[in-house]
Amino acid sequence: MEIANQVCSTACLTTGKDTSGMSWQEWENTYLRLEWLVANPRKFQKILKEWDLDKSAKILDLCCGNGGCFNVFLKEDYAFLCGLDISRHLLANVRVPVPLIQGDVYACPIKTNAIDVVFINKALHHFLDHTCILSEIKRIVKPQGYFCLIEPRRTWFRDLYHVVCLSPLADIFPFFRSLKRAVLEEGDTYFPWLENAEKFMKILRNDFDFTILSNDRDLRDYIVKCRNNK
Ligand SMILES: C[S@@+](CC[C@H](N)C(=O)[O-])C[C@H]1O[C@@H](n2cnc3c(N)ncnc32)[C@H](O)[C@@H]1O
C-alpha cells in the first residue's frame, strides 16, 4: 500500500470488492476470456527485459485491467508497482498483492511527478482523445521518467486476422466468435487507432516532448519506450 499512498492524490484505493459498477460487464467478460491474448506473459517478459528499466522504479500500470501484466513485473523483481483502472470489477479479479487505484485515465488521481514509469498495455486503442491522456501522463511522469506502451499496429497479419475473425465462418468456432465480438465491440476506437497510430507517435514526440528511445514493431504491435524531456 505504501507506494499507492505515495502516488495517489486522493483517497481512491480500491478494496478490490465491487457490488455496483457492472455496466460494462459484457465487455469485461469478453476481456477476461481473451486475457491470455491481451497480456501474453511470455512475450511481455522478453519486452520487459529489453526495456531494462530500473528495478527500483515506481511503475504505474495504467488501465491495468485484472493485472495480467503484474506477474511478469513481479517475476522480474519490480517491487514498486501499482495499477490503475476504471473498472472495479476487473480490479476485483487481481490476484497478486499490488496496490490498486480505481480511477479514470482522463483525470488520473495521481500526484504530479510521482511516477518513474507509466506503462500501458493494449488500452490506448480504447480511447479517442489521446491528447487528454498524454497530458495526464506528462503530468504524472517524473522529469526524465519513462512512458512504455504496447499497442496494436496495422500490419498484413492484423488485416488477415480481421478478415478471418469478421467472416461469417467465425461464428462456427467459439474461439473466433469471441475474437469477432471483441473486435466489433471495440471497433469504434480500435480501427481509428490502427489508422492514426503513427500520428499518435508524432504527437507524443512533437507536442508532448517525449523522446522515443525504442519503437519495436512486430507483426501485431508497437512496442515503445520513450523518455519524458520535462
Ligand atoms: C484491453 S483492456 C487492457 C487491460 C490490461 N492493460 C492488460 O494488459 O490486461 C483495457 C482496460 O482499459 C480500462 N479502461 C477503459 N476506460 C478507462 C478509463 N477511462 N480509465 C481507466 N481505465 C479504463 C478497462 O477497464 C480495461 O481494463
The ligand as a Gaussian input file, in Angstrom:
#p B3LYP/6-31G(d) Opt

LIG

0 1
 C       -7.990000      -4.297000     -23.171000
 S       -8.007000      -3.872000     -21.502000
 C       -6.246000      -3.948000     -21.156000
 C       -6.002000      -4.394000     -19.752000
 C       -4.561000      -4.576000     -19.300000
 N       -3.709000      -3.466000     -19.648000
 C       -3.940000      -5.908000     -19.691000
 O       -2.849000      -5.891000     -20.249000
 O       -4.504000      -6.965000     -19.428000
 C       -8.364000      -2.118000     -21.416000
 C       -8.547000      -1.608000     -19.991000
 O       -8.820000      -0.206000     -20.007000
 C       -9.697000       0.077000     -18.916000
 N      -10.322000       1.372000     -19.118000
 C      -11.268000       1.720000     -20.033000
 N      -11.582000       3.009000     -19.913000
 C      -10.841000       3.516000     -18.884000
 C      -10.704000       4.796000     -18.295000
 N      -11.425000       5.857000     -18.731000
 N       -9.834000       4.965000     -17.284000
 C       -9.102000       3.905000     -16.822000
 N       -9.186000       2.663000     -17.348000
 C      -10.030000       2.471000     -18.376000
 C      -10.658000      -1.082000     -18.963000
 O      -11.361000      -1.235000     -17.746000
 C       -9.710000      -2.247000     -19.269000
 O       -9.242000      -2.839000     -18.103000

